[in-house]
């Protein structure tokens, strides 16, 4: 036993490289399928021993243990202070209560409809998957990426888009069968170590809102409001903080081009500018941004016709907004399309009656009933633009739109890497 202890101490003093030889744990051999990741989780302090020098790789991980470790991985374990939890079953006596509180304030976790978190309940693989999707950026993916997994139909509906996102990001567990997710099984400690190591290797994918900032006061989550500028938008949630408001990815905002836009005249790198036509409020009355806010976009890609190399379609991505009061921030949005891949617009047709509008799917006039936006599994943002400048564009946020509070915005540290590939994920866990 003394020899095992010495080897253990020596192993933990050696920083993990690519070998599992540094790991000397009583119940994990070097040929264990997750030996390297377990060594990493122990050496970095993400996870600890279960008892003595046993890691217990096949035991279940509790919901509280999972968020406690994940916060360490993304280096946000002490990002917030001073708030109170809304969970009825979490208090100062709850294991890892501070980690639960921080995760709640960051909106990394949401709990159950009865305002409980069930901290000591084992965490399901689907629940862990949902939290990882909540905290990371990712592609607005096609549901077809799940086709190679034989148990894709077992994924709960609330976790479906989380799995799409995580498959694209390669942040998921499919052991021991690479073609199965086993979403309704409990996550083991070994599987958690693998997942944490995968996230650690891609910290660049962690959403900016989960990172520490240089704010002079702690950021505190205040609640949510509803933004419903368009019926049928993929998401309508706005998160409210004391230092900022966040229009979450999946919302749709309305903008108007400041100039005519024609696909055939645009080059990669060209900039186009859109403007907000009205002051924007949530349904509860929270002011978000004023009319005249500028949205600066650039041409990312051009698609040509197969004949004579004529330019036909563009990918135009809104990258930043500027409010009249001087506040600006990075963002990400693209023109929303219908299931036919046509750009969605409206236009006032009667100057005497500015409320009266015509609805368009590309160049085709359609009825208001037909105009209801259809949420599809695949987004086609490379579209044809033929706009005179008086149309209203429906812009889908593909990353969170962070609007700093005017009293604190000067303290924000702006990160040039935005969540421009993000997809909306369901609020579970």
N, C-alpha and C positions, 0 to 999 in steps of 0.2 A: 504493500500500500504506500510505503514511503517513496518507492521508486516512481509510482504513478503520480504522486503529488509533485515530486521534483520535475518530472517531465511536463506536467500540467503548467506549473509556474513558468518554466522555461518557454513552453509553447506560447503562452499568452504574452510573454515579453517580446517575442519575435513578431514584428508586424507582418501581417498576412501579405503574401505576394501571390503567385499563381499556384502554389502548392498547398496541399492539405497537411503536409508533414509537420507544420507547426502546431497542429491540433492534437492534443492528447487528452481526450475526454473519455471517461470510463465506458460510455455507451455509444460512442461514435467512432467507427474505424475509418482508416484512410480511404477505403474503397466504398464507403457509404455514398449513395448517389448525390447527397447534398453536403458532403464533408467540407468542400472548399467554402461554400456559402455560410455554413454554420461557423467555421473558423473566422470568417470575415465578420459575421454578426457579433461574435464574442469579442474579438479583438477591437472592434470599433465601439463596443458598448451598446449596440442596438438591442441586444438580448443578453440575458444572463443564464446561469445554470438554474435548473429546476430544483435540484436539491443536491447538496454536496458537490460532487464533480460530474453529476449526471445532467445532460442536456435534455433528455427525454424527447427525442426527435419526432416520435409518433404520437405524442400527446397533443391534445387540443389546445388552442390558444384562446383566451377570453377576449371579448370585445374591448375591454379596458386595456389589456396588455397590448393588443394590436395597435391602438391609436397612440399609446405611450411610446412604443418602439418606432412607429412611423414618424412621429414628430422629431425624434432623434435623427432619423435618416435624412429628413428634409431640413434639419437644423432650425426648427421652429419651436422647440420645446418651451422657450421662454419669451415668445413673441408678444403675448398679451398678458395683462394683469388687471386686477381690480374689478372684474365683472362677476356676476352671479349666474349660476346655472338655472336653466328652466326645467331640468330633468327632476322629476319627483323622487327618483330612486338614487340620486347622487348627492352626497354631502361630504363633509370633511373627513368622515370615517371611511369613505369608499376608497378602495385601492386605486391609486393613480388618478385621484379626483382632479388634480391640477391639469393633468394631460387631457382628461375628458372636457374640462372647462375650456381649455385653450382650443381644442378641436371643435367644440361647439361654437365658440366665438369666431373662429376662422371659417365656419360653415363647411368644415371638412366632414362633419357628421351631422345627422339630423334626428336620430332617434326614432321612436315609434309614435303613432298617432295619439296614444294616451299619455304623451309627455314623459315616457320612461326611456332609459337607455339600456337597461339590463346589462350592466358592466361586467358581471361575472358569468354571463352566458357565453358559451363557446361561439366563435364567429364562423359563419358560413363562408365558403369560398366565394360565393356570389356577393356577399356583403363586403368582404375584403376587396374584391374586384371593383365594386362601386366606389369605395373610398379612394382607391388608387386613381380611378377615372376622375373623381372630383378634384383631385389635387394636381393633375397633370394636364398639359396641353395635348392636342392630338388632332388627327385628321377628321374632317367631316366625311366619314367613311361610308362605303357601300355595304349593305347588309350581306352581300355575297361573300365577304371575307370570312364569314362563319361557315360557309358551305362544306369545308373540309373536316368539320367537327361533327361526329356522328350523333352527339347528344345536344346539338344546338337548340332543339325544340324544348329541352328541359330548362333552358334559361328563363328565369322569371321575367315577365314583361318589363318590370321597373329596372332591370339590369341589362336589358338587351343592348342599348346603345353604349353602355359602359364597356361591354365585351367587344363591340365593334372597335371602339377607340383603343382599348388595350391590346387587341390583336395587332392593329396597325403599329402601335408603339412597342410591341413585343414585351409587354408588361403583364403577363398572365402565367398561370400554372396549368400545365397539362401533363403532369406526372401521375401515374406511371404510363398511361396510354397517351401518346402524343395526339391522338385524334379525339380525345375527350376532355371536356372542361370539368365534369362532375360538379356543377354549380351548387347543388344542394347538399354536398358533403361538407363536413367541418374542415377548416384549415388546420393542418398540423404545424407544429413548431418548426420542423424542417422545411416545410413548404413556405412558411412565413419568412424564414431566413433567406430562401431563394428569391422570394418576391422583394424583400428589402434590399438585397444586393443588386437586383435588377434596377430598382428605382435609384439607388445610389449612383450607379453607372450612368444614369441619364438625368442628373439633377437639372440639366438645362431644360427639361420638359416640365419642371414644376412651375405652376402658374405664379405670376408675379405677386398676386394678392396673398400668397402664402409665405412670401419672403419678408425678412426684416427690412424695414425702411428707416430713413433717418428722421422720422417724425419726432418732434419734441414731446409729444404726449402719446400715451398708449392708444392704439386703435381698438375700438370696442364695437362689436356688432349690436345694432339697435333693433333690427327686425327686417321684414320684407314688405314691399309694396307691389302693386300690379301695374304693368304697362301694357295697354291693349290698343295700340295704334292701328293694328290690323287684325281682323278676325281670322283665327286659324294659324297664327304665328306659332312656330315650334315651341317657343317659350315666352313667358310674359312676366318673369320675376325680376324685381329690382331689389338688391340688397343694400340696406342702409347702415352706414357706420357713422361714428361721430366725426370722422375726418374725410369721408368720401361717400359717394353713392356709386353703386356698381350696377349698370344695366347688363345683365348676364347674357352670355353667348346663347344664341338661338332667338333672341328678340329681333323684331323688325322695326326699323326706324324709317321715317320718310324724309327724303332729301330731293332737292331740285338742282339740276346742272346749271352752273353759271354761264355756260356757253353751249352752243350746239356740239353734239358729239356724233361723229360718223366713223364707223370701224375702218373704212377704206382709207381714211386720212391719218390714222394714228400709227405711231411707231413705238416700239418697246422703249420704256423710259419716259415717255411723254406724261405730263401731269395734267389732270383735270380736277376741277374744283366744284363741289356741290355745296348747297346751303340749306339750313333748316328754314322751313317756310313759316313755322309757328313756334311760340313758346311751348315747351313740352313738359307736361306734368304727369305724375302717376294718377291712377284712379282715386287714390286716397288724398291727393292734393299736394304731394311733394314735388317741388320744382326741380327739374333736372337740368335743362339747358335752354337758352333763349333763341328766338327767331334770329336769323343772321349768323348763327354759328356756322363756321366754315369746315368742310370736310375735304381734306386733300387726298387725292388718289393718284396712283400711277399705273401705267400700262405694264403688266407683267409678262404677257404672252400674246402672240398673234397667231391666229389660225388662218391658213390660206385655202382657197378653193382648189380642187384638183385640176382646174383648167386655167392656164395662162398665169398661174401663181398670183391671182388676185387676192387681196386681203379681204377676209370675210367676217371673222369674229375676233373679239378681244377678251382677255382677262384683265379687268380693271379692279384693283384692290384699294379700298380706302384705308390709309395708313395712319392718319392723324387728324385730330379736330382742334379748332381754335375758337374759343368763345370770345365775344366782344370785350369782356373784362380782362382779357389777357391770359386766362387759364387755357392750357393746352395739354394734350396727352396723346400717347400712342394708342392706336386702336386697330381693329381689323374688321372689314365688312366687304361684302360683294353684293352685286345686284341679285335679287331673288328671282328665281325662275319658276314657271309652272312645271307640271310633270311632262310637258312637251318641250322643255328647254327654251321657252320663250321668255323674254324679259317682261316683268310686270310693271305697268305704269298706269297713272290716271292723269286726266287733263281737264281743266275747267273749260267748258265749251260756250258758256253764256256769261259775258262780263256783267250783265245786269243781275245775274243770279250766281254768284261765285260758289254757292254750295253745290250747284248742279255740276256733276262731273260725268265724263265718259270713261269707260274702263277698257283697257287694252291688254291683249296677250300678244306681244310683238306688235305687228301692224294691224291686227284684227280687232275690231270693236266687238265687245262681248257684253252680256247683261251683268247686272250687279250680282245676281245669283251665281252666274258662271264664274264670277271674279273671285269667289272665295278661294283663298290660297290653299293649295293642296300640299301637305307635308309629305315629301317623297323620301325614299331611302337613299337616293343619289342626287347630289347637287351638281348642276351643270353651269358653273359660273362663266365659262368661256362662251360668250353670246354675242350676237350682232347688235350693235348700237346704231340707231338712226334717229337721233333725237334733235329736235329744234331748239330745246332749251326751256320750253314751257311745260314739260311733263314732270310729274312727280315720280321719283324712283323709290321702289321698295328695297331697302338695303338690309340684308341679313347679317347680323353680327356673328362673325365666326370666332371672335374672341371677346372677352368681357370689355365693355366700355367703362373705364374708370373715370369718374368725374370728381376731382378733388374738391373738398369743402373750401370755399373762398377764404376762410379764416386760417386754413392750415396748408393750402396748396403749395406755398413756397418751400415747405419742408420736404415735399415729395422727392424721392430719388427716381428719376425716370429711367426705365430699363428699355434699351433699344430693341430687345427681343420680345415681341408681342405674341399673344396667343392666336396668331392669325390662322391656325389650322384647327382651332378647337371645335368640338361639337358639344351640343347641349347634352348633359347627362341627367338621369333621373335622380331625384333627391331621396336617397335611401341610405340606410345604415344608421 
